[in-house]
Protein backbone atom coordinates (compact mmCIF):
# COMPACT_ATOMS: atom_id res chain seq x y z
CA UNK A 1 0.00 0.00 0.00
CA UNK A 2 2.31 2.70 -1.27
CA UNK A 3 -0.08 5.48 -2.25
CA UNK A 4 0.25 8.90 -0.61
CA UNK A 5 -3.19 9.26 1.03
CA UNK A 6 -5.19 6.79 3.07
CA UNK A 7 -8.92 6.71 3.72
CA UNK A 8 -9.43 5.16 7.14
CA UNK A 9 -12.61 3.61 8.50
CA UNK A 10 -12.90 4.35 12.20
CA UNK A 11 -14.12 1.82 14.71
CA UNK A 12 -14.53 1.75 18.45
CA UNK A 13 -12.12 2.82 21.15
CA UNK A 14 -9.94 0.29 22.92
CA UNK A 15 -7.34 0.03 25.65
CA UNK A 16 -4.02 -0.25 23.78
CA UNK A 17 -2.67 -2.52 26.52
CA UNK A 18 -5.55 -5.01 26.27
CA UNK A 19 -5.13 -7.23 23.20
CA UNK A 20 -8.59 -8.83 23.52
CA UNK A 21 -10.40 -5.49 23.66
CA UNK A 22 -8.37 -4.20 20.69
CA UNK A 23 -9.09 -7.35 18.69
CA UNK A 24 -12.80 -7.10 19.51
CA UNK A 25 -12.87 -3.52 18.20
CA UNK A 26 -11.12 -4.62 15.01
CA UNK A 27 -13.50 -7.56 14.45
CA UNK A 28 -16.50 -5.30 15.01
CA UNK A 29 -15.22 -2.78 12.46
CA UNK A 30 -14.57 -5.54 9.88
CA UNK A 31 -18.10 -6.85 10.41
CA UNK A 32 -19.67 -3.39 10.08
CA UNK A 33 -17.83 -2.83 6.81
CA UNK A 34 -18.77 -6.27 5.49
CA UNK A 35 -22.44 -5.52 6.12
CA UNK A 36 -22.00 -2.56 3.75
CA UNK A 37 -20.10 -4.73 1.22
CA UNK A 38 -16.90 -2.76 1.84
CA UNK A 39 -13.91 -5.07 1.68
CA UNK A 40 -10.39 -3.63 1.58
CA UNK A 41 -7.84 -5.21 -0.75
CA UNK A 42 -5.71 -5.91 2.32
CA UNK A 43 -6.14 -5.31 6.03
CA UNK A 44 -3.79 -2.54 7.12
CA UNK A 45 -4.54 -1.36 10.65
CA UNK A 46 -3.41 2.05 11.89
CA UNK A 47 -2.52 2.54 15.53
CA UNK A 48 -2.00 6.04 16.82
CA UNK A 49 -2.76 8.30 19.77
CA UNK A 50 -6.53 8.02 19.21
CA UNK A 51 -6.68 4.44 20.59
CA UNK A 52 -9.38 3.50 18.09
CA UNK A 53 -9.63 0.70 15.58
CA UNK A 54 -8.65 2.27 12.24
CA UNK A 55 -8.55 0.35 9.00
CA UNK A 56 -7.11 1.58 5.71
CA UNK A 57 -10.00 1.04 3.32
CA UNK A 58 -8.27 2.42 0.23
CA UNK A 59 -5.12 4.33 -0.72
CA UNK A 60 -4.91 7.16 -3.24
CA UNK A 61 -2.14 9.08 -4.94
CA UNK A 62 -3.79 12.46 -4.35
CA UNK A 63 -5.72 14.09 -1.53
CA UNK A 64 -8.69 15.13 -3.70
CA UNK A 65 -9.46 11.53 -4.69
CA UNK A 66 -9.09 10.38 -1.10
CA UNK A 67 -11.46 13.11 0.11
CA UNK A 68 -14.03 12.21 -2.57
CA UNK A 69 -13.97 8.53 -1.58
CA UNK A 70 -14.18 9.46 2.11
CA UNK A 71 -17.28 11.55 1.34
CA UNK A 72 -18.82 8.57 -0.45
CA UNK A 73 -18.15 6.26 2.52
CA UNK A 74 -19.43 8.86 4.96
CA UNK A 75 -22.63 9.04 2.95
CA UNK A 76 -23.00 5.30 3.46
CA UNK A 77 -22.72 5.76 7.23
CA UNK A 78 -19.05 4.92 7.72
CA UNK A 79 -17.06 7.14 10.07
CA UNK A 80 -13.87 7.98 8.16
CA UNK A 81 -10.85 10.21 8.08
CA UNK A 82 -8.21 10.95 5.48
CA UNK A 83 -4.55 11.02 6.40
CA UNK A 84 -1.14 10.91 4.81
CA UNK A 85 0.21 7.41 4.41
CA UNK A 86 2.86 6.53 6.97
CA UNK A 87 6.30 7.33 5.68
CA UNK A 88 5.05 10.09 3.37
CA UNK A 89 6.38 13.64 3.63
CA UNK A 90 3.91 16.13 5.08
C-alpha positions, -999 to +999 in steps of 0.1 A: +000+000+000+023+027-013-001+055-022+002+089-006-032+093+010-052+068+031-089+067+037-094+052+071-126+036+085-129+044+122-141+018+147-145+017+184-121+028+211-099+003+229-073+000+256-040-003+238-027-025+265-055-050+263-051-072+232-086-088+235-104-055+237-084-042+207-091-073+187-128-071+195-129-035+182-111-046+150-135-076+144-165-053+150-152-028+125-146-055+099-181-069+104-197-034+101-178-028+068-188-063+055-224-055+061-220-026+037-201-047+012-169-028+018-139-051+017-104-036+016-078-052-008-057-059+023-061-053+060-038-025+071-045-014+106-034+020+119-025+025+155-020+060+168-028+083+198-065+080+192-067+044+206-094+035+181-096+007+156-087+023+122-085+003+090-071+016+057-100+010+033-083+024+002-051+043-007-049+072-032-021+091-049-038+125-044-057+141-015-087+151-037-095+115-047-091+104-011-115+131+001-140+122-026-140+085-016-142+095+021-173+115+013-188+086-005-182+063+025-194+089+050-226+090+030-230+053+035-227+058+072-190+049+077-171+071+101-139+080+082-109+102+081-082+110+055-045+110+064-011+109+048+002+074+044+029+065+070+063+073+057+051+101+034+064+136+036+039+161+051 
